[in-house]
Amino acid sequence: MRWKYKLLLFWEALTTVSNKTKPRVDRFKRWHLGLLLLVWAFSLMGGLLVGFLGPAPLLLTKWFAYECPRDSHVWSESCTGEQMAIPGSVWTKQMPEIKEANRFWGLSLQPYNRNYTDGRERSQELLVAVNMSYLPVPDSGVWHVRVENLIDEVYVHCSPDETQSACDLFTLIFQMPVVAPIWNVSVAFLNESNFIGDVAFEFSTGAIKFTYLEIIVTIFYLIVTFVALGFVVYHSKQFPLRDWSLEHKFIVVLQAALILYNNPLFTFKFLPFGGFFAFLNAFFKIGFLSLLCLYWLFCLDKLSKDHPIQKEFGFAAPVKIFLVVGFLVLGLTMYIYQSVVEVRDPVYGVSFDITGVLILFVLVVLMYMAIILWLVFISLLTIKDIYRNRLLLVRYLYLFLPTIVLMAYSIISIFTGSFIALGSSAVGLVFFYTLYNTYVPIMALGFLPLSPATPEVPGDEVASLLATPGSEDH
């Protein structure tokens, strides 16, 4: 039973938060803080610059059913393509060759309104039949059928803005990961349409150069994170676990979680059957963001408390945990739901179940915004409680100001399409990796405890800048 006793002691030390140690930020001098902020600003600007110079994430190829001179969308005798609105017409095309490093490929369909000038809005349910076959090895000549005469209804809507205007676009095929290099696709409309003219087909796939950029960025930050984790562990070994502060314990957990965020198993998701590793990649990233939210909620709240944090574990703690766990579960549910739909139906897929994915995305965003609003509420209460205590105020500003930067960019990412999305552009990829991989070490430099041998010698600490008459040291 000795192992149970040791486990109990470990759990007690892990859940007991001490105020015996002082964070390093208490002894920061002005030039320390200035240098740290300067290095962080240059790191973020460097991430933006590399992102702007990086490759585009997608390669696009577009074809039209009407093969007319000057890409006209009005059928004439000089056109040689297919009139898709006439039953029996079949559009067939061999897709460009793709590789595992392309990550995915898709085909979208966008009808064009005929040359009507009456300004009427038009819509119709179309029956679309799709056939897909593939070559498992290029130049093998042996085609394998993947989808044969799959029929589904598509709602086509054309707005009356202008003649020959493009109607709503929808995704016809989406496949991730890549399971074969060469695909042949044929598409036909089974019912007649009196307003659809030309049809645009757009093939999209991930750029291989973008994949290489993602691998390089991931490996670079994995190395940086392992070095930072080694520093954190080496410094932490000087203190018994029960003497660690709440911030100290969170820093160790976040630094370890950052390794998972950078994902050492990242490259496995490019394999033909790498769906599990793609899920792990999403789980690690959403899990890290959830831990970060817990860190903000608990540590900002702790700064306004003069007593140990375990006394504060009232009703607020379960609510915080519920919000963060809800965010984690909803985020993973959204990813799993989207992946299952795409695997179950590589033709149409999310295109015909976009409502479910959109509802889950809105719920994830609402949960995240609830966490942000709680953080703002806690921050306003905390500054009111500690503004007369210069040391606590320094700790608060050191935690709050970088956190505001990170939260601001995460909110911006919701509107730019890169929220939880993992690499929607080169700028988003490099910048967010840089942001998270520099934020946690900055927190570690400030909130790891001072060495036991650090002398108590007054200097020009940042706290002295904030000193006010009658202020008290913590």
FENMO-V705482 format. One record per residue. N is the residue number from 1. RES is the residue in one small letter. PHI is phi in radians with two decimals (NA if undefined). Layout:
BEGIN
n:N res:RES phi:PHI
n:N res:RES phi:PHI
END
This chain:
BEGIN
n:1 res:m phi:NA
n:2 res:r phi:-1.10
n:3 res:w phi:-1.15
n:4 res:k phi:-1.16
n:5 res:y phi:-1.13
n:6 res:k phi:-1.14
n:7 res:l phi:-1.13
n:8 res:l phi:-1.12
n:9 res:l phi:-1.11
n:10 res:f phi:-1.12
n:11 res:w phi:-1.11
n:12 res:e phi:-1.11
n:13 res:a phi:-1.17
n:14 res:l phi:-1.23
n:15 res:t phi:-1.63
n:16 res:t phi:-1.64
n:17 res:v phi:-1.80
n:18 res:s phi:-1.89
n:19 res:n phi:-1.96
n:20 res:k phi:-1.26
n:21 res:t phi:-1.67
n:22 res:k phi:-1.90
n:23 res:p phi:-1.23
n:24 res:r phi:-1.11
n:25 res:v phi:-1.10
n:26 res:d phi:-1.10
n:27 res:r phi:-1.91
n:28 res:f phi:-1.10
n:29 res:k phi:-1.60
n:30 res:r phi:-1.05
n:31 res:w phi:-1.26
n:32 res:h phi:-1.05
n:33 res:l phi:-1.14
n:34 res:g phi:-1.07
n:35 res:l phi:-1.13
n:36 res:l phi:-1.11
n:37 res:l phi:-1.14
n:38 res:l phi:-1.15
n:39 res:v phi:-1.10
n:40 res:w phi:-1.13
n:41 res:a phi:-1.09
n:42 res:f phi:-1.14
n:43 res:s phi:-1.12
n:44 res:l phi:-1.17
n:45 res:m phi:-1.15
n:46 res:g phi:-1.11
n:47 res:g phi:-1.09
n:48 res:l phi:-1.10
n:49 res:l phi:-1.11
n:50 res:v phi:-1.08
n:51 res:g phi:-1.12
n:52 res:f phi:-1.13
n:53 res:l phi:-1.49
n:54 res:g phi:-1.32
n:55 res:p phi:-1.32
n:56 res:a phi:-1.21
n:57 res:p phi:-1.33
n:58 res:l phi:-2.14
n:59 res:l phi:-1.98
n:60 res:l phi:-2.09
n:61 res:t phi:-2.35
n:62 res:k phi:-2.11
n:63 res:w phi:-2.20
n:64 res:f phi:-2.12
n:65 res:a phi:-1.11
n:66 res:y phi:-1.38
n:67 res:e phi:-1.78
n:68 res:c phi:-1.94
n:69 res:p phi:-1.05
n:70 res:r phi:0.98
n:71 res:d phi:0.92
n:72 res:s phi:-1.22
n:73 res:h phi:-1.80
n:74 res:v phi:-1.94
n:75 res:w phi:-1.20
n:76 res:s phi:-2.57
n:77 res:e phi:-1.12
n:78 res:s phi:-1.45
n:79 res:c phi:-1.47
n:80 res:t phi:-2.19
n:81 res:g phi:-1.58
n:82 res:e phi:-1.96
n:83 res:q phi:-1.65
n:84 res:m phi:-1.13
n:85 res:a phi:-1.26
n:86 res:i phi:-1.59
n:87 res:p phi:-0.95
n:88 res:g phi:1.79
n:89 res:s phi:-1.35
n:90 res:v phi:-2.24
n:91 res:w phi:-1.65
n:92 res:t phi:-2.25
n:93 res:k phi:-2.68
n:94 res:q phi:-1.55
n:95 res:m phi:-1.26
n:96 res:p phi:-1.02
n:97 res:e phi:-1.15
n:98 res:i phi:-2.23
n:99 res:k phi:-2.22
n:100 res:e phi:-1.01
n:101 res:a phi:-1.21
n:102 res:n phi:-1.26
n:103 res:r phi:1.31
n:104 res:f phi:-2.82
n:105 res:w phi:-2.62
n:106 res:g phi:-2.63
n:107 res:l phi:-2.38
n:108 res:s phi:-1.91
n:109 res:l phi:-2.24
n:110 res:q phi:-2.44
n:111 res:p phi:-1.23
n:112 res:y phi:-2.02
n:113 res:n phi:-1.21
n:114 res:r phi:-1.17
n:115 res:n phi:-1.32
n:116 res:y phi:-1.66
n:117 res:t phi:-2.18
n:118 res:d phi:-1.48
n:119 res:g phi:1.30
n:120 res:r phi:-1.46
n:121 res:e phi:-1.47
n:122 res:r phi:-2.27
n:123 res:s phi:-2.67
n:124 res:q phi:-2.84
n:125 res:e phi:-1.56
n:126 res:l phi:-1.82
n:127 res:l phi:-1.60
n:128 res:v phi:-1.95
n:129 res:a phi:-1.90
n:130 res:v phi:-2.22
n:131 res:n phi:-2.17
n:132 res:m phi:-2.34
n:133 res:s phi:-2.41
n:134 res:y phi:-2.53
n:135 res:l phi:-1.77
n:136 res:p phi:-1.15
n:137 res:v phi:-2.32
n:138 res:p phi:-0.99
n:139 res:d phi:1.15
n:140 res:s phi:-1.34
n:141 res:g phi:1.36
n:142 res:v phi:-1.82
n:143 res:w phi:-1.53
n:144 res:h phi:-1.95
n:145 res:v phi:-1.44
n:146 res:r phi:-1.77
n:147 res:v phi:-2.35
n:148 res:e phi:-2.16
n:149 res:n phi:0.89
n:150 res:l phi:-1.38
n:151 res:i phi:-2.01
n:152 res:d phi:-2.63
n:153 res:e phi:-1.58
n:154 res:v phi:-2.16
n:155 res:y phi:-1.57
n:156 res:v phi:-1.87
n:157 res:h phi:-2.21
n:158 res:c phi:-2.12
n:159 res:s phi:-1.45
n:160 res:p phi:-1.58
n:161 res:d phi:-1.12
n:162 res:e phi:-2.69
n:163 res:t phi:-1.21
n:164 res:q phi:1.01
n:165 res:s phi:-1.29
n:166 res:a phi:-1.27
n:167 res:c phi:-1.52
n:168 res:d phi:-1.10
n:169 res:l phi:-1.61
n:170 res:f phi:-2.47
n:171 res:t phi:-1.42
n:172 res:l phi:-1.58
n:173 res:i phi:-2.39
n:174 res:f phi:-2.53
n:175 res:q phi:-2.36
n:176 res:m phi:-2.63
n:177 res:p phi:-1.38
n:178 res:v phi:-1.27
n:179 res:v phi:-1.96
n:180 res:a phi:-2.71
n:181 res:p phi:-1.42
n:182 res:i phi:-2.28
n:183 res:w phi:-2.21
n:184 res:n phi:-2.07
n:185 res:v phi:-2.20
n:186 res:s phi:-2.23
n:187 res:v phi:-2.32
n:188 res:a phi:-2.51
n:189 res:f phi:-1.67
n:190 res:l phi:-1.59
n:191 res:n phi:-2.06
n:192 res:e phi:-1.38
n:193 res:s phi:-2.15
n:194 res:n phi:-1.69
n:195 res:f phi:-2.34
n:196 res:i phi:-1.49
n:197 res:g phi:-1.89
n:198 res:d phi:-1.27
n:199 res:v phi:-2.36
n:200 res:a phi:-1.70
n:201 res:f phi:-2.05
n:202 res:e phi:-2.06
n:203 res:f phi:-1.58
n:204 res:s phi:-2.31
n:205 res:t phi:-2.65
n:206 res:g phi:-1.25
n:207 res:a phi:-1.32
n:208 res:i phi:-1.12
n:209 res:k phi:-1.10
n:210 res:f phi:-1.16
n:211 res:t phi:-1.08
n:212 res:y phi:-1.09
n:213 res:l phi:-1.06
n:214 res:e phi:-1.09
n:215 res:i phi:-1.16
n:216 res:i phi:-1.10
n:217 res:v phi:-1.08
n:218 res:t phi:-1.09
n:219 res:i phi:-1.13
n:220 res:f phi:-1.04
n:221 res:y phi:-1.31
n:222 res:l phi:-1.10
n:223 res:i phi:-1.10
n:224 res:v phi:-1.05
n:225 res:t phi:-1.19
n:226 res:f phi:-1.10
n:227 res:v phi:-1.12
n:228 res:a phi:-1.10
n:229 res:l phi:-1.14
n:230 res:g phi:-1.06
n:231 res:f phi:-1.12
n:232 res:v phi:-1.11
n:233 res:v phi:-1.16
n:234 res:y phi:-1.07
n:235 res:h phi:-1.22
n:236 res:s phi:-1.23
n:237 res:k phi:-1.15
n:238 res:q phi:-1.35
n:239 res:f phi:-2.21
n:240 res:p phi:-1.09
n:241 res:l phi:-1.02
n:242 res:r phi:-1.25
n:243 res:d phi:-1.64
n:244 res:w phi:-1.29
n:245 res:s phi:-1.37
n:246 res:l phi:-1.06
n:247 res:e phi:-1.08
n:248 res:h phi:-1.06
n:249 res:k phi:-1.16
n:250 res:f phi:-1.12
n:251 res:i phi:-1.07
n:252 res:v phi:-1.09
n:253 res:v phi:-1.14
n:254 res:l phi:-1.15
n:255 res:q phi:-1.15
n:256 res:a phi:-1.22
n:257 res:a phi:-1.15
n:258 res:l phi:-1.14
n:259 res:i phi:-1.11
n:260 res:l phi:-1.20
n:261 res:y phi:-1.03
n:262 res:n phi:-1.31
n:263 res:n phi:1.04
n:264 res:p phi:-1.07
n:265 res:l phi:-1.64
n:266 res:f phi:-0.96
n:267 res:t phi:-1.20
n:268 res:f phi:-1.18
n:269 res:k phi:-1.25
n:270 res:f phi:-1.50
n:271 res:l phi:-1.20
n:272 res:p phi:-0.99
n:273 res:f phi:-2.07
n:274 res:g phi:-1.69
n:275 res:g phi:-1.06
n:276 res:f phi:-1.11
n:277 res:f phi:-1.24
n:278 res:a phi:-1.15
n:279 res:f phi:-1.14
n:280 res:l phi:-1.03
n:281 res:n phi:-1.05
n:282 res:a phi:-1.17
n:283 res:f phi:-1.07
n:284 res:f phi:-1.10
n:285 res:k phi:-1.27
n:286 res:i phi:-1.19
n:287 res:g phi:-1.11
n:288 res:f phi:-1.12
n:289 res:l phi:-1.11
n:290 res:s phi:-1.18
n:291 res:l phi:-1.08
n:292 res:l phi:-1.10
n:293 res:c phi:-1.13
n:294 res:l phi:-1.07
n:295 res:y phi:-1.02
n:296 res:w phi:-1.11
n:297 res:l phi:-1.09
n:298 res:f phi:-1.39
n:299 res:c phi:-1.30
n:300 res:l phi:-1.13
n:301 res:d phi:-1.19
n:302 res:k phi:-1.13
n:303 res:l phi:-1.08
n:304 res:s phi:-1.58
n:305 res:k phi:-1.84
n:306 res:d phi:-1.60
n:307 res:h phi:-1.89
n:308 res:p phi:-1.00
n:309 res:i phi:-1.16
n:310 res:q phi:-1.12
n:311 res:k phi:-1.27
n:312 res:e phi:-1.53
n:313 res:f phi:-1.26
n:314 res:g phi:-1.72
n:315 res:f phi:-1.21
n:316 res:a phi:-1.16
n:317 res:a phi:-1.07
n:318 res:p phi:-1.06
n:319 res:v phi:-1.16
n:320 res:k phi:-1.04
n:321 res:i phi:-1.11
n:322 res:f phi:-1.07
n:323 res:l phi:-1.06
n:324 res:v phi:-1.22
n:325 res:v phi:-1.12
n:326 res:g phi:-1.07
n:327 res:f phi:-1.06
n:328 res:l phi:-1.11
n:329 res:v phi:-1.14
n:330 res:l phi:-1.14
n:331 res:g phi:-1.08
n:332 res:l phi:-1.20
n:333 res:t phi:-1.07
n:334 res:m phi:-1.06
n:335 res:y phi:-1.16
n:336 res:i phi:-1.13
n:337 res:y phi:-1.04
n:338 res:q phi:-1.10
n:339 res:s phi:-1.15
n:340 res:v phi:-1.12
n:341 res:v phi:-1.09
n:342 res:e phi:-1.21
n:343 res:v phi:-1.23
n:344 res:r phi:-1.17
n:345 res:d phi:-2.44
n:346 res:p phi:-1.10
n:347 res:v phi:-1.62
n:348 res:y phi:1.31
n:349 res:g phi:0.92
n:350 res:v phi:-1.11
n:351 res:s phi:-0.97
n:352 res:f phi:-1.71
n:353 res:d phi:-2.27
n:354 res:i phi:-1.13
n:355 res:t phi:-1.11
n:356 res:g phi:-1.09
n:357 res:v phi:-1.14
n:358 res:l phi:-1.14
n:359 res:i phi:-1.07
n:360 res:l phi:-1.11
n:361 res:f phi:-1.09
n:362 res:v phi:-1.09
n:363 res:l phi:-1.11
n:364 res:v phi:-1.08
n:365 res:v phi:-1.13
n:366 res:l phi:-1.09
n:367 res:m phi:-1.12
n:368 res:y phi:-1.15
n:369 res:m phi:-1.16
n:370 res:a phi:-1.10
n:371 res:i phi:-1.12
n:372 res:i phi:-1.10
n:373 res:l phi:-1.11
n:374 res:w phi:-1.12
n:375 res:l phi:-1.09
n:376 res:v phi:-1.10
n:377 res:f phi:-1.08
n:378 res:i phi:-1.07
n:379 res:s phi:-1.09
n:380 res:l phi:-1.15
n:381 res:l phi:-1.18
n:382 res:t phi:-1.17
n:383 res:i phi:-1.12
n:384 res:k phi:-1.18
n:385 res:d phi:-1.41
n:386 res:i phi:-2.04
n:387 res:y phi:-1.14
n:388 res:r phi:-1.56
n:389 res:n phi:-1.82
n:390 res:r phi:-1.15
n:391 res:l phi:-1.22
n:392 res:l phi:-1.13
n:393 res:l phi:-1.15
n:394 res:v phi:-1.09
n:395 res:r phi:-1.08
n:396 res:y phi:-1.08
n:397 res:l phi:-1.14
n:398 res:y phi:-1.17
n:399 res:l phi:-1.41
n:400 res:f phi:-1.33
n:401 res:l phi:-1.14
n:402 res:p phi:-1.10
n:403 res:t phi:-1.13
n:404 res:i phi:-1.06
n:405 res:v phi:-1.04
n:406 res:l phi:-1.13
n:407 res:m phi:-1.14
n:408 res:a phi:-1.09
n:409 res:y phi:-1.21
n:410 res:s phi:-1.19
n:411 res:i phi:-1.21
n:412 res:i phi:-1.03
n:413 res:s phi:-1.12
n:414 res:i phi:-1.09
n:415 res:f phi:-1.55
n:416 res:t phi:-1.77
n:417 res:g phi:1.46
n:418 res:s phi:-2.00
n:419 res:f phi:-1.26
n:420 res:i phi:1.09
n:421 res:a phi:-1.15
n:422 res:l phi:-1.88
n:423 res:g phi:1.62
n:424 res:s phi:-1.38
n:425 res:s phi:-2.73
n:426 res:a phi:-1.13
n:427 res:v phi:-1.13
n:428 res:g phi:-1.08
n:429 res:l phi:-1.07
n:430 res:v phi:-1.20
n:431 res:f phi:-1.16
n:432 res:f phi:-1.24
n:433 res:y phi:-1.06
n:434 res:t phi:-1.14
n:435 res:l phi:-1.06
n:436 res:y phi:-1.22
n:437 res:n phi:-1.35
n:438 res:t phi:-1.83
n:439 res:y phi:-1.11
n:440 res:v phi:-1.13
n:441 res:p phi:-1.06
n:442 res:i phi:-1.11
n:443 res:m phi:-1.09
n:444 res:a phi:-1.13
n:445 res:l phi:-1.09
n:446 res:g phi:-1.56
n:447 res:f phi:-1.93
n:448 res:l phi:-1.16
n:449 res:p phi:-1.23
n:450 res:l phi:-1.10
n:451 res:s phi:-1.06
n:452 res:p phi:-0.98
n:453 res:a phi:-1.53
n:454 res:t phi:-1.17
n:455 res:p phi:-1.25
n:456 res:e phi:-1.52
n:457 res:v phi:-1.97
n:458 res:p phi:-1.18
n:459 res:g phi:-2.45
n:460 res:d phi:-1.66
n:461 res:e phi:-1.04
n:462 res:v phi:-1.04
n:463 res:a phi:-1.01
n:464 res:s phi:-1.17
n:465 res:l phi:-1.20
n:466 res:l phi:-1.80
n:467 res:a phi:-1.14
n:468 res:t phi:-2.32
n:469 res:p phi:-0.98
n:470 res:g phi:1.47
n:471 res:s phi:-1.26
n:472 res:e phi:-2.11
n:473 res:d phi:-1.37
n:474 res:h phi:-1.42
END
